[in-house]
Amino acid sequence: MRIRFTEAARIQFLEGLEYIRLDNPEAARKFREKAEEVLRRLEEFPESGRAIPEFPALPHREVIVRPYRFFYRTTGQTVWIVAVWHSAQLPAGPEH
């Protein structure tokens, strides 16, 4: 498996990193490292994330790297990160 971000999810992730960095650069570095670690785990265990509680009927799953939620779906040999939301946000639903 390989991990890929949709363009929208990549922008959301980078905006989140920048928001954290403006307040605390070290916290941003640690968040990025933790996110990379958690997402790498999906390469081997793509079903390890949980179903999205707000949308249990969708085939998407999520992993949490506080304070962000990473929504993803698996297609073939690729895990697509489709959205990255701050945990205080209520998602309207994954886009893909």
Rosetta blueprint (number, residue, H / E / L):
1 M L
2 R E
3 I E
4 R E
5 F E
6 T L
7 E H
8 A H
9 A H
10 R H
11 I H
12 Q H
13 F H
14 L H
15 E H
16 G H
17 L H
18 E H
19 Y H
20 I H
21 R H
22 L H
23 D H
24 N L
25 P H
26 E H
27 A H
28 A H
29 R H
30 K H
31 F H
32 R H
33 E H
34 K H
35 A H
36 E H
37 E H
38 V H
39 L H
40 R H
41 R H
42 L H
43 E H
44 E H
45 F L
46 P L
47 E L
48 S L
49 G L
50 R E
51 A E
52 I L
53 P L
54 E L
55 F L
56 P L
57 A L
58 L L
59 P L
60 H L
61 R E
62 E E
63 V E
64 I E
65 V E
66 R L
67 P L
68 Y E
69 R E
70 F E
71 F E
72 Y E
73 R E
74 T E
75 T E
76 G L
77 Q L
78 T E
79 V E
80 W E
81 I E
82 V E
83 A E
84 V E
85 W E
86 H E
87 S L
88 A L
89 Q L
90 L L
91 P L
92 A L
93 G L
94 P L
95 E L
96 H L
